[in-house]
Amino acid sequence: MGPLGLAQQPDLLRYADPMIGTQRMGHVYPGATAPFGMVQVGPDTDTLPYAVNGTYDPAVYRTCSGYQYDDSTIVGFSHTHFSGTGHSDLGDVLLMPATGPLQLDPGTADAPERGFRSVYHHRHEHAAPGYYGVQLEDDHIRAELNATPRVGLHRYTFPRVDSAHVVLDLVHSIDGNADKNVWTFVRMENDTLVKVALSSVSTEGAVRNMQAEVPRWDFDGVMRATQDAWRRELGRITITSDRPDVLTDLYTAMYHACLSPTLYMDVDGRYRGLDQNVHTAEGFTNYTTFSLWDTYRALHPLFDLVQRERSADMINSMLAHYDQSVHHMLPAWSCQANETWCMIGYHGVSVIADTQAKGITGFDAEHALDACVQSARNGWYGGLDTYMRLGYVPEGLFGIFSIEKITACA
């Protein structure tokens, strides 16, 4: 077990299939991203709320990642997505290429012709680590996507028409709860490249990210670099098997394991913290998207074996969250300078303890212990005060985590 040089190993990309898990309740997206990337640019097939009037609706639980394999239309391509989570959110900065009369409404899946969304077919769709491509059938447009850690790159091949344009929705949300959409459009040439950089700090930070990571208009070059990064991450575990399905299972799982937590800082190290102030990550890479009640059991223990440097960075990110928290708590389910308080428990303690037990250094162990003790004794959170008094949490107290009181993290 361990990484091999790229020249020594087979091309593992062919065994990682981003389409696996996109059907039914898989909750993953097939879009393009770099390993642990801040940008996850990909297709959204619908925008439906997770809950209506505070009531959970399982009928719309299927669209948590923005993409559902069984849907027949694409509403556009947005730049942030959750993978594998049970809550819909994100979907920031949506673009959709189109031709013909300008329409500034997405329309509906039942009547896509009434808006800018388009029918697509899986036979004209392809996803691989660092790449996504699809034919938008209504307007005969080929859309292709790839990404660096902080930049999404689009390539649109239009038919030879005079009415090519791209619709831009700046408040699109996968959960469908954005207030009054803000749409605009840009006229395009027949073949178009678009770069979109993200920053939590400022417009200037986004521009610096773009200049640093995608200085030229080179779609194929960016794709090669990102796919080489994926080869390195997939190659951290190598196996041999004469059964292709075994290799597909392993390397698709490895691919999904490297989608989160996600990078959360500009190229200069600055990021917006939990206290909504701008901080600089000193000596570590800052991460977000900590779905810890999901990931403490297996994902973080895996990182402690094959991503040891990143594990230390993630602990430092969690400690920075703790330092910025008005409640003096390690993250529970944190995302992009917000704490959602989604789910009970304080699973960050388990992650830190396991990382320490496996001999990983690079973070302040005493500070980490203090954060663990404070989080475990904080009576403010999740009925801990009642648990410490009674030895159990009465069932009725779980209501503090009802849908209405979860803070959205987009």
Contacts in CASP RR format, 6 or more apart in sequence:
PFRMAT RR
TARGET T0000
AUTHOR 0000-0000-0000
METHOD contacts of the structure
MODEL  1
MGPLGLAQQPDLLRYADPMIGTQRMGHVYPGATAPFGMVQVGPDTDTLPY
AVNGTYDPAVYRTCSGYQYDDSTIVGFSHTHFSGTGHSDLGDVLLMPATG
PLQLDPGTADAPERGFRSVYHHRHEHAAPGYYGVQLEDDHIRAELNATPR
VGLHRYTFPRVDSAHVVLDLVHSIDGNADKNVWTFVRMENDTLVKVALSS
VSTEGAVRNMQAEVPRWDFDGVMRATQDAWRRELGRITITSDRPDVLTDL
YTAMYHACLSPTLYMDVDGRYRGLDQNVHTAEGFTNYTTFSLWDTYRALH
PLFDLVQRERSADMINSMLAHYDQSVHHMLPAWSCQANETWCMIGYHGVS
VIADTQAKGITGFDAEHALDACVQSARNGWYGGLDTYMRLGYVPEGLFGI
FSIEKITACA
1 237 0 8 1.000
1 238 0 8 1.000
1 306 0 8 1.000
2 235 0 8 1.000
2 236 0 8 1.000
2 237 0 8 1.000
2 238 0 8 1.000
2 306 0 8 1.000
3 232 0 8 1.000
3 235 0 8 1.000
3 236 0 8 1.000
3 238 0 8 1.000
4 235 0 8 1.000
4 238 0 8 1.000
6 228 0 8 1.000
6 231 0 8 1.000
6 232 0 8 1.000
9 231 0 8 1.000
9 235 0 8 1.000
9 238 0 8 1.000
11 231 0 8 1.000
12 231 0 8 1.000
12 234 0 8 1.000
12 235 0 8 1.000
12 251 0 8 1.000
13 128 0 8 1.000
13 129 0 8 1.000
13 227 0 8 1.000
13 230 0 8 1.000
13 231 0 8 1.000
13 234 0 8 1.000
15 234 0 8 1.000
15 244 0 8 1.000
15 247 0 8 1.000
15 248 0 8 1.000
15 250 0 8 1.000
15 251 0 8 1.000
15 252 0 8 1.000
16 128 0 8 1.000
16 129 0 8 1.000
16 230 0 8 1.000
16 234 0 8 1.000
16 248 0 8 1.000
16 251 0 8 1.000
16 252 0 8 1.000
16 254 0 8 1.000
16 255 0 8 1.000
17 127 0 8 1.000
17 248 0 8 1.000
17 252 0 8 1.000
17 255 0 8 1.000
18 28 0 8 1.000
18 29 0 8 1.000
18 30 0 8 1.000
18 31 0 8 1.000
18 127 0 8 1.000
18 128 0 8 1.000
18 129 0 8 1.000
18 132 0 8 1.000
18 252 0 8 1.000
18 255 0 8 1.000
19 30 0 8 1.000
19 69 0 8 1.000
19 127 0 8 1.000
20 28 0 8 1.000
20 248 0 8 1.000
20 252 0 8 1.000
21 27 0 8 1.000
21 28 0 8 1.000
21 69 0 8 1.000
22 28 0 8 1.000
22 29 0 8 1.000
22 30 0 8 1.000
22 65 0 8 1.000
22 67 0 8 1.000
22 68 0 8 1.000
22 69 0 8 1.000
23 68 0 8 1.000
23 69 0 8 1.000
23 70 0 8 1.000
24 62 0 8 1.000
24 69 0 8 1.000
24 70 0 8 1.000
25 61 0 8 1.000
25 62 0 8 1.000
26 65 0 8 1.000
26 84 0 8 1.000
27 64 0 8 1.000
27 65 0 8 1.000
27 82 0 8 1.000
27 83 0 8 1.000
27 84 0 8 1.000
27 85 0 8 1.000
27 86 0 8 1.000
28 65 0 8 1.000
28 83 0 8 1.000
28 84 0 8 1.000
28 256 0 8 1.000
28 259 0 8 1.000
29 40 0 8 1.000
29 42 0 8 1.000
29 43 0 8 1.000
29 65 0 8 1.000
29 66 0 8 1.000
29 67 0 8 1.000
29 81 0 8 1.000
29 82 0 8 1.000
29 83 0 8 1.000
30 42 0 8 1.000
30 43 0 8 1.000
30 67 0 8 1.000
30 127 0 8 1.000
30 132 0 8 1.000
31 40 0 8 1.000
31 41 0 8 1.000
31 42 0 8 1.000
31 43 0 8 1.000
31 67 0 8 1.000
31 81 0 8 1.000
31 127 0 8 1.000
31 130 0 8 1.000
31 132 0 8 1.000
31 145 0 8 1.000
32 40 0 8 1.000
32 41 0 8 1.000
32 42 0 8 1.000
32 130 0 8 1.000
32 131 0 8 1.000
32 132 0 8 1.000
32 145 0 8 1.000
32 146 0 8 1.000
32 147 0 8 1.000
32 152 0 8 1.000
32 226 0 8 1.000
33 39 0 8 1.000
33 40 0 8 1.000
33 41 0 8 1.000
33 130 0 8 1.000
33 147 0 8 1.000
33 259 0 8 1.000
34 130 0 8 1.000
34 147 0 8 1.000
34 148 0 8 1.000
34 149 0 8 1.000
34 226 0 8 1.000
34 229 0 8 1.000
34 230 0 8 1.000
35 229 0 8 1.000
35 230 0 8 1.000
35 233 0 8 1.000
35 258 0 8 1.000
36 149 0 8 1.000
36 258 0 8 1.000
36 259 0 8 1.000
36 260 0 8 1.000
36 261 0 8 1.000
36 262 0 8 1.000
36 263 0 8 1.000
36 287 0 8 1.000
36 310 0 8 1.000
37 147 0 8 1.000
37 149 0 8 1.000
37 150 0 8 1.000
37 262 0 8 1.000
37 263 0 8 1.000
38 149 0 8 1.000
38 150 0 8 1.000
38 198 0 8 1.000
38 262 0 8 1.000
38 263 0 8 1.000
38 264 0 8 1.000
39 79 0 8 1.000
39 80 0 8 1.000
39 147 0 8 1.000
39 148 0 8 1.000
39 149 0 8 1.000
39 150 0 8 1.000
39 151 0 8 1.000
39 152 0 8 1.000
39 196 0 8 1.000
39 197 0 8 1.000
39 198 0 8 1.000
40 79 0 8 1.000
40 80 0 8 1.000
40 81 0 8 1.000
40 83 0 8 1.000
40 147 0 8 1.000
40 259 0 8 1.000
40 262 0 8 1.000
41 77 0 8 1.000
41 78 0 8 1.000
41 79 0 8 1.000
41 132 0 8 1.000
41 145 0 8 1.000
41 146 0 8 1.000
41 147 0 8 1.000
41 152 0 8 1.000
41 153 0 8 1.000
41 154 0 8 1.000
41 196 0 8 1.000
42 67 0 8 1.000
42 77 0 8 1.000
42 78 0 8 1.000
42 79 0 8 1.000
42 81 0 8 1.000
42 132 0 8 1.000
42 145 0 8 1.000
43 66 0 8 1.000
43 67 0 8 1.000
43 74 0 8 1.000
43 76 0 8 1.000
43 77 0 8 1.000
43 120 0 8 1.000
43 132 0 8 1.000
43 134 0 8 1.000
44 66 0 8 1.000
44 67 0 8 1.000
44 74 0 8 1.000
44 75 0 8 1.000
44 76 0 8 1.000
44 77 0 8 1.000
44 78 0 8 1.000
44 91 0 8 1.000
44 94 0 8 1.000
44 172 0 8 1.000
44 174 0 8 1.000
45 63 0 8 1.000
45 66 0 8 1.000
45 67 0 8 1.000
45 68 0 8 1.000
45 71 0 8 1.000
45 73 0 8 1.000
45 74 0 8 1.000
45 75 0 8 1.000
45 109 0 8 1.000
46 63 0 8 1.000
46 66 0 8 1.000
46 68 0 8 1.000
46 71 0 8 1.000
46 73 0 8 1.000
46 75 0 8 1.000
46 109 0 8 1.000
47 63 0 8 1.000
47 66 0 8 1.000
47 75 0 8 1.000
47 106 0 8 1.000
47 172 0 8 1.000
47 173 0 8 1.000
47 174 0 8 1.000
47 175 0 8 1.000
47 176 0 8 1.000
48 60 0 8 1.000
48 63 0 8 1.000
48 88 0 8 1.000
48 175 0 8 1.000
48 176 0 8 1.000
49 57 0 8 1.000
49 60 0 8 1.000
49 88 0 8 1.000
49 175 0 8 1.000
49 176 0 8 1.000
49 177 0 8 1.000
50 56 0 8 1.000
50 57 0 8 1.000
50 60 0 8 1.000
50 61 0 8 1.000
50 64 0 8 1.000
50 87 0 8 1.000
50 88 0 8 1.000
50 89 0 8 1.000
50 175 0 8 1.000
50 403 0 8 1.000
51 57 0 8 1.000
51 403 0 8 1.000
54 402 0 8 1.000
54 403 0 8 1.000
54 404 0 8 1.000
55 403 0 8 1.000
56 403 0 8 1.000
60 88 0 8 1.000
61 86 0 8 1.000
61 88 0 8 1.000
62 68 0 8 1.000
62 70 0 8 1.000
63 88 0 8 1.000
63 174 0 8 1.000
64 82 0 8 1.000
64 84 0 8 1.000
64 85 0 8 1.000
64 86 0 8 1.000
64 87 0 8 1.000
64 88 0 8 1.000
64 174 0 8 1.000
65 81 0 8 1.000
65 82 0 8 1.000
65 83 0 8 1.000
65 84 0 8 1.000
65 85 0 8 1.000
65 88 0 8 1.000
65 174 0 8 1.000
66 81 0 8 1.000
66 88 0 8 1.000
66 91 0 8 1.000
66 174 0 8 1.000
67 81 0 8 1.000
69 122 0 8 1.000
71 109 0 8 1.000
72 109 0 8 1.000
72 119 0 8 1.000
72 120 0 8 1.000
73 109 0 8 1.000
73 112 0 8 1.000
73 117 0 8 1.000
73 118 0 8 1.000
73 119 0 8 1.000
73 120 0 8 1.000
74 96 0 8 1.000
74 117 0 8 1.000
74 118 0 8 1.000
74 120 0 8 1.000
74 134 0 8 1.000
74 136 0 8 1.000
75 94 0 8 1.000
75 96 0 8 1.000
75 106 0 8 1.000
75 107 0 8 1.000
75 116 0 8 1.000
75 117 0 8 1.000
76 94 0 8 1.000
76 95 0 8 1.000
76 96 0 8 1.000
76 106 0 8 1.000
76 116 0 8 1.000
76 117 0 8 1.000
77 94 0 8 1.000
77 95 0 8 1.000
77 96 0 8 1.000
77 143 0 8 1.000
77 145 0 8 1.000
77 154 0 8 1.000
78 90 0 8 1.000
78 91 0 8 1.000
78 92 0 8 1.000
78 93 0 8 1.000
78 94 0 8 1.000
78 95 0 8 1.000
78 172 0 8 1.000
78 174 0 8 1.000
79 91 0 8 1.000
79 92 0 8 1.000
79 93 0 8 1.000
79 94 0 8 1.000
79 152 0 8 1.000
79 196 0 8 1.000
79 198 0 8 1.000
80 90 0 8 1.000
80 91 0 8 1.000
80 92 0 8 1.000
80 93 0 8 1.000
80 198 0 8 1.000
80 410 0 8 1.000
81 90 0 8 1.000
81 91 0 8 1.000
81 174 0 8 1.000
82 88 0 8 1.000
82 89 0 8 1.000
82 90 0 8 1.000
82 260 0 8 1.000
82 289 0 8 1.000
83 256 0 8 1.000
83 259 0 8 1.000
83 260 0 8 1.000
84 256 0 8 1.000
84 294 0 8 1.000
85 291 0 8 1.000
85 294 0 8 1.000
87 340 0 8 1.000
87 342 0 8 1.000
87 406 0 8 1.000
88 174 0 8 1.000
88 175 0 8 1.000
88 176 0 8 1.000
89 173 0 8 1.000
89 174 0 8 1.000
89 175 0 8 1.000
89 335 0 8 1.000
89 408 0 8 1.000
89 409 0 8 1.000
89 410 0 8 1.000
90 173 0 8 1.000
90 174 0 8 1.000
90 409 0 8 1.000
90 410 0 8 1.000
91 172 0 8 1.000
91 173 0 8 1.000
91 174 0 8 1.000
91 410 0 8 1.000
92 172 0 8 1.000
92 173 0 8 1.000
92 198 0 8 1.000
92 410 0 8 1.000
93 168 0 8 1.000
93 169 0 8 1.000
93 170 0 8 1.000
93 172 0 8 1.000
93 196 0 8 1.000
93 198 0 8 1.000
94 168 0 8 1.000
94 169 0 8 1.000
94 172 0 8 1.000
95 154 0 8 1.000
95 166 0 8 1.000
95 167 0 8 1.000
95 168 0 8 1.000
95 169 0 8 1.000
95 194 0 8 1.000
95 196 0 8 1.000
96 106 0 8 1.000
96 116 0 8 1.000
96 117 0 8 1.000
96 118 0 8 1.000
96 166 0 8 1.000
96 167 0 8 1.000
96 169 0 8 1.000
97 136 0 8 1.000
97 139 0 8 1.000
97 141 0 8 1.000
97 143 0 8 1.000
97 156 0 8 1.000
97 158 0 8 1.000
97 164 0 8 1.000
97 165 0 8 1.000
97 166 0 8 1.000
97 167 0 8 1.000
97 188 0 8 1.000
97 192 0 8 1.000
98 116 0 8 1.000
98 118 0 8 1.000
98 139 0 8 1.000
98 141 0 8 1.000
98 164 0 8 1.000
98 165 0 8 1.000
98 166 0 8 1.000
98 167 0 8 1.000
99 139 0 8 1.000
99 140 0 8 1.000
99 141 0 8 1.000
99 158 0 8 1.000
99 159 0 8 1.000
99 161 0 8 1.000
99 163 0 8 1.000
99 164 0 8 1.000
99 165 0 8 1.000
100 139 0 8 1.000
100 161 0 8 1.000
100 163 0 8 1.000
101 163 0 8 1.000
102 165 0 8 1.000
102 185 0 8 1.000
103 114 0 8 1.000
103 115 0 8 1.000
103 116 0 8 1.000
103 167 0 8 1.000
104 116 0 8 1.000
104 167 0 8 1.000
104 183 0 8 1.000
104 185 0 8 1.000
105 114 0 8 1.000
105 115 0 8 1.000
105 116 0 8 1.000
105 183 0 8 1.000
106 115 0 8 1.000
106 116 0 8 1.000
106 117 0 8 1.000
107 114 0 8 1.000
107 115 0 8 1.000
107 116 0 8 1.000
107 117 0 8 1.000
108 114 0 8 1.000
108 117 0 8 1.000
109 117 0 8 1.000
112 118 0 8 1.000
112 119 0 8 1.000
112 138 0 8 1.000
113 138 0 8 1.000
116 167 0 8 1.000
118 136 0 8 1.000
118 137 0 8 1.000
118 138 0 8 1.000
118 139 0 8 1.000
118 141 0 8 1.000
119 136 0 8 1.000
119 137 0 8 1.000
119 138 0 8 1.000
120 134 0 8 1.000
120 135 0 8 1.000
120 136 0 8 1.000
120 137 0 8 1.000
121 135 0 8 1.000
121 137 0 8 1.000
124 134 0 8 1.000
124 135 0 8 1.000
124 137 0 8 1.000
125 133 0 8 1.000
125 134 0 8 1.000
125 135 0 8 1.000
126 132 0 8 1.000
126 133 0 8 1.000
126 134 0 8 1.000
127 133 0 8 1.000
128 227 0 8 1.000
129 226 0 8 1.000
129 227 0 8 1.000
129 230 0 8 1.000
129 234 0 8 1.000
129 255 0 8 1.000
130 146 0 8 1.000
130 147 0 8 1.000
130 223 0 8 1.000
130 226 0 8 1.000
130 227 0 8 1.000
130 230 0 8 1.000
131 144 0 8 1.000
131 145 0 8 1.000
131 146 0 8 1.000
131 223 0 8 1.000
131 227 0 8 1.000
132 144 0 8 1.000
132 145 0 8 1.000
132 146 0 8 1.000
133 142 0 8 1.000
133 143 0 8 1.000
133 144 0 8 1.000
133 145 0 8 1.000
134 142 0 8 1.000
134 143 0 8 1.000
135 141 0 8 1.000
135 142 0 8 1.000
135 143 0 8 1.000
136 142 0 8 1.000
136 143 0 8 1.000
139 158 0 8 1.000
139 159 0 8 1.000
140 159 0 8 1.000
141 156 0 8 1.000
141 157 0 8 1.000
141 158 0 8 1.000
141 159 0 8 1.000
142 156 0 8 1.000
142 157 0 8 1.000
143 154 0 8 1.000
143 155 0 8 1.000
143 156 0 8 1.000
144 154 0 8 1.000
144 155 0 8 1.000
144 156 0 8 1.000
144 157 0 8 1.000
144 219 0 8 1.000
145 152 0 8 1.000
145 153 0 8 1.000
145 154 0 8 1.000
145 155 0 8 1.000
146 152 0 8 1.000
146 153 0 8 1.000
146 219 0 8 1.000
146 222 0 8 1.000
146 223 0 8 1.000
146 226 0 8 1.000
147 153 0 8 1.000
147 222 0 8 1.000
147 226 0 8 1.000
148 213 0 8 1.000
148 214 0 8 1.000
148 222 0 8 1.000
148 225 0 8 1.000
148 226 0 8 1.000
149 213 0 8 1.000
149 263 0 8 1.000
150 197 0 8 1.000
150 198 0 8 1.000
150 199 0 8 1.000
150 209 0 8 1.000
150 210 0 8 1.000
150 213 0 8 1.000
150 263 0 8 1.000
150 266 0 8 1.000
150 267 0 8 1.000
151 195 0 8 1.000
151 196 0 8 1.000
151 197 0 8 1.000
151 198 0 8 1.000
151 209 0 8 1.000
151 210 0 8 1.000
151 213 0 8 1.000
151 214 0 8 1.000
152 195 0 8 1.000
152 196 0 8 1.000
152 197 0 8 1.000
152 214 0 8 1.000
153 193 0 8 1.000
153 194 0 8 1.000
153 195 0 8 1.000
153 196 0 8 1.000
153 214 0 8 1.000
153 219 0 8 1.000
153 222 0 8 1.000
154 192 0 8 1.000
154 193 0 8 1.000
154 194 0 8 1.000
154 195 0 8 1.000
154 196 0 8 1.000
155 191 0 8 1.000
155 192 0 8 1.000
155 193 0 8 1.000
155 219 0 8 1.000
156 164 0 8 1.000
156 166 0 8 1.000
156 188 0 8 1.000
156 191 0 8 1.000
156 192 0 8 1.000
156 193 0 8 1.000
156 194 0 8 1.000
157 190 0 8 1.000
157 191 0 8 1.000
158 164 0 8 1.000
158 188 0 8 1.000
158 189 0 8 1.000
158 190 0 8 1.000
158 191 0 8 1.000
158 192 0 8 1.000
159 190 0 8 1.000
160 190 0 8 1.000
161 190 0 8 1.000
164 187 0 8 1.000
164 188 0 8 1.000
164 189 0 8 1.000
164 190 0 8 1.000
164 192 0 8 1.000
165 185 0 8 1.000
165 186 0 8 1.000
165 187 0 8 1.000
165 188 0 8 1.000
166 185 0 8 1.000
166 186 0 8 1.000
166 188 0 8 1.000
166 192 0 8 1.000
166 194 0 8 1.000
167 183 0 8 1.000
167 184 0 8 1.000
167 185 0 8 1.000
168 183 0 8 1.000
168 184 0 8 1.000
168 185 0 8 1.000
168 186 0 8 1.000
169 181 0 8 1.000
169 182 0 8 1.000
169 183 0 8 1.000
170 182 0 8 1.000
170 184 0 8 1.000
171 178 0 8 1.000
171 179 0 8 1.000
171 180 0 8 1.000
171 181 0 8 1.000
171 182 0 8 1.000
172 178 0 8 1.000
172 181 0 8 1.000
173 410 0 8 1.000
175 408 0 8 1.000
175 410 0 8 1.000
177 408 0 8 1.000
193 217 0 8 1.000
193 219 0 8 1.000
195 210 0 8 1.000
195 214 0 8 1.000
195 217 0 8 1.000
197 205 0 8 1.000
197 206 0 8 1.000
197 207 0 8 1.000
197 209 0 8 1.000
197 210 0 8 1.000
197 213 0 8 1.000
197 214 0 8 1.000
198 206 0 8 1.000
198 209 0 8 1.000
199 205 0 8 1.000
199 206 0 8 1.000
199 208 0 8 1.000
199 209 0 8 1.000
199 266 0 8 1.000
200 264 0 8 1.000
200 265 0 8 1.000
200 266 0 8 1.000
200 271 0 8 1.000
200 272 0 8 1.000
200 273 0 8 1.000
200 336 0 8 1.000
200 337 0 8 1.000
201 266 0 8 1.000
201 270 0 8 1.000
201 271 0 8 1.000
201 272 0 8 1.000
201 278 0 8 1.000
205 266 0 8 1.000
205 268 0 8 1.000
205 270 0 8 1.000
206 266 0 8 1.000
208 266 0 8 1.000
208 267 0 8 1.000
208 268 0 8 1.000
209 266 0 8 1.000
209 267 0 8 1.000
212 267 0 8 1.000
213 267 0 8 1.000
214 222 0 8 1.000
230 255 0 8 1.000
230 258 0 8 1.000
233 254 0 8 1.000
233 258 0 8 1.000
234 251 0 8 1.000
234 254 0 8 1.000
234 255 0 8 1.000
234 258 0 8 1.000
235 254 0 8 1.000
236 254 0 8 1.000
236 306 0 8 1.000
236 307 0 8 1.000
237 250 0 8 1.000
237 254 0 8 1.000
237 306 0 8 1.000
239 246 0 8 1.000
239 247 0 8 1.000
239 250 0 8 1.000
241 247 0 8 1.000
257 299 0 8 1.000
257 302 0 8 1.000
260 289 0 8 1.000
260 291 0 8 1.000
260 295 0 8 1.000
261 287 0 8 1.000
261 288 0 8 1.000
261 289 0 8 1.000
261 290 0 8 1.000
261 314 0 8 1.000
261 317 0 8 1.000
262 287 0 8 1.000
262 288 0 8 1.000
262 289 0 8 1.000
263 285 0 8 1.000
263 286 0 8 1.000
263 287 0 8 1.000
264 271 0 8 1.000
264 286 0 8 1.000
264 287 0 8 1.000
264 288 0 8 1.000
264 289 0 8 1.000
264 317 0 8 1.000
264 336 0 8 1.000
265 271 0 8 1.000
265 281 0 8 1.000
265 285 0 8 1.000
265 286 0 8 1.000
268 280 0 8 1.000
269 280 0 8 1.000
269 281 0 8 1.000
269 286 0 8 1.000
270 278 0 8 1.000
270 279 0 8 1.000
270 280 0 8 1.000
270 281 0 8 1.000
271 278 0 8 1.000
271 279 0 8 1.000
271 280 0 8 1.000
271 281 0 8 1.000
271 286 0 8 1.000
271 337 0 8 1.000
272 278 0 8 1.000
272 279 0 8 1.000
272 336 0 8 1.000
272 337 0 8 1.000
273 279 0 8 1.000
273 320 0 8 1.000
273 321 0 8 1.000
273 324 0 8 1.000
273 337 0 8 1.000
274 321 0 8 1.000
274 324 0 8 1.000
274 325 0 8 1.000
274 334 0 8 1.000
274 337 0 8 1.000
274 338 0 8 1.000
274 339 0 8 1.000
275 324 0 8 1.000
275 325 0 8 1.000
275 326 0 8 1.000
276 337 0 8 1.000
277 324 0 8 1.000
279 320 0 8 1.000
279 324 0 8 1.000
281 316 0 8 1.000
281 317 0 8 1.000
281 320 0 8 1.000
283 316 0 8 1.000
284 312 0 8 1.000
284 313 0 8 1.000
284 316 0 8 1.000
284 317 0 8 1.000
284 362 0 8 1.000
284 363 0 8 1.000
285 310 0 8 1.000
285 313 0 8 1.000
285 317 0 8 1.000
286 313 0 8 1.000
286 316 0 8 1.000
286 317 0 8 1.000
286 320 0 8 1.000
287 310 0 8 1.000
287 313 0 8 1.000
287 314 0 8 1.000
287 317 0 8 1.000
288 317 0 8 1.000
288 334 0 8 1.000
288 335 0 8 1.000
288 336 0 8 1.000
288 337 0 8 1.000
289 334 0 8 1.000
289 335 0 8 1.000
289 336 0 8 1.000
290 314 0 8 1.000
290 317 0 8 1.000
290 318 0 8 1.000
290 321 0 8 1.000
290 331 0 8 1.000
290 333 0 8 1.000
290 334 0 8 1.000
290 335 0 8 1.000
290 348 0 8 1.000
291 333 0 8 1.000
292 331 0 8 1.000
292 332 0 8 1.000
292 333 0 8 1.000
292 347 0 8 1.000
292 348 0 8 1.000
292 351 0 8 1.000
293 332 0 8 1.000
293 333 0 8 1.000
293 342 0 8 1.000
293 343 0 8 1.000
293 344 0 8 1.000
293 345 0 8 1.000
293 347 0 8 1.000
295 347 0 8 1.000
295 351 0 8 1.000
296 347 0 8 1.000
296 348 0 8 1.000
296 350 0 8 1.000
296 351 0 8 1.000
296 354 0 8 1.000
300 311 0 8 1.000
300 314 0 8 1.000
300 351 0 8 1.000
300 354 0 8 1.000
300 355 0 8 1.000
301 354 0 8 1.000
303 310 0 8 1.000
303 311 0 8 1.000
303 314 0 8 1.000
304 311 0 8 1.000
304 354 0 8 1.000
304 355 0 8 1.000
304 358 0 8 1.000
304 360 0 8 1.000
305 358 0 8 1.000
308 358 0 8 1.000
308 360 0 8 1.000
311 355 0 8 1.000
311 360 0 8 1.000
312 355 0 8 1.000
312 360 0 8 1.000
312 361 0 8 1.000
312 362 0 8 1.000
312 363 0 8 1.000
314 351 0 8 1.000
315 351 0 8 1.000
315 352 0 8 1.000
315 355 0 8 1.000
315 360 0 8 1.000
315 363 0 8 1.000
315 368 0 8 1.000
316 362 0 8 1.000
316 363 0 8 1.000
318 330 0 8 1.000
318 331 0 8 1.000
318 348 0 8 1.000
318 351 0 8 1.000
318 352 0 8 1.000
318 371 0 8 1.000
319 330 0 8 1.000
319 363 0 8 1.000
319 364 0 8 1.000
319 367 0 8 1.000
319 368 0 8 1.000
319 371 0 8 1.000
321 330 0 8 1.000
321 331 0 8 1.000
321 334 0 8 1.000
321 339 0 8 1.000
322 328 0 8 1.000
322 329 0 8 1.000
322 330 0 8 1.000
322 331 0 8 1.000
322 371 0 8 1.000
322 374 0 8 1.000
322 375 0 8 1.000
325 339 0 8 1.000
327 378 0 8 1.000
327 380 0 8 1.000
327 381 0 8 1.000
328 374 0 8 1.000
328 375 0 8 1.000
328 378 0 8 1.000
329 339 0 8 1.000
329 346 0 8 1.000
329 374 0 8 1.000
329 375 0 8 1.000
329 378 0 8 1.000
329 380 0 8 1.000
329 381 0 8 1.000
330 346 0 8 1.000
330 348 0 8 1.000
330 349 0 8 1.000
330 352 0 8 1.000
330 371 0 8 1.000
330 372 0 8 1.000
330 375 0 8 1.000
331 339 0 8 1.000
331 348 0 8 1.000
332 339 0 8 1.000
332 340 0 8 1.000
332 341 0 8 1.000
332 342 0 8 1.000
332 343 0 8 1.000
332 345 0 8 1.000
332 346 0 8 1.000
332 347 0 8 1.000
332 348 0 8 1.000
332 381 0 8 1.000
333 339 0 8 1.000
333 340 0 8 1.000
333 341 0 8 1.000
333 342 0 8 1.000
333 343 0 8 1.000
334 340 0 8 1.000
334 409 0 8 1.000
335 409 0 8 1.000
335 410 0 8 1.000
336 409 0 8 1.000
336 410 0 8 1.000
338 407 0 8 1.000
338 408 0 8 1.000
338 409 0 8 1.000
339 407 0 8 1.000
340 406 0 8 1.000
340 407 0 8 1.000
340 408 0 8 1.000
340 409 0 8 1.000
341 381 0 8 1.000
341 401 0 8 1.000
341 405 0 8 1.000
341 406 0 8 1.000
341 407 0 8 1.000
342 401 0 8 1.000
342 406 0 8 1.000
343 401 0 8 1.000
344 382 0 8 1.000
344 393 0 8 1.000
344 398 0 8 1.000
344 401 0 8 1.000
345 381 0 8 1.000
345 382 0 8 1.000
346 375 0 8 1.000
346 376 0 8 1.000
346 378 0 8 1.000
346 381 0 8 1.000
346 384 0 8 1.000
348 372 0 8 1.000
348 375 0 8 1.000
349 372 0 8 1.000
349 375 0 8 1.000
349 376 0 8 1.000
352 368 0 8 1.000
352 371 0 8 1.000
352 372 0 8 1.000
353 372 0 8 1.000
356 365 0 8 1.000
356 368 0 8 1.000
375 381 0 8 1.000
376 384 0 8 1.000
377 384 0 8 1.000
377 388 0 8 1.000
378 384 0 8 1.000
379 385 0 8 1.000
379 388 0 8 1.000
382 393 0 8 1.000
382 397 0 8 1.000
382 400 0 8 1.000
382 401 0 8 1.000
383 393 0 8 1.000
383 397 0 8 1.000
383 400 0 8 1.000
386 392 0 8 1.000
386 393 0 8 1.000
386 394 0 8 1.000
386 397 0 8 1.000
387 393 0 8 1.000
END
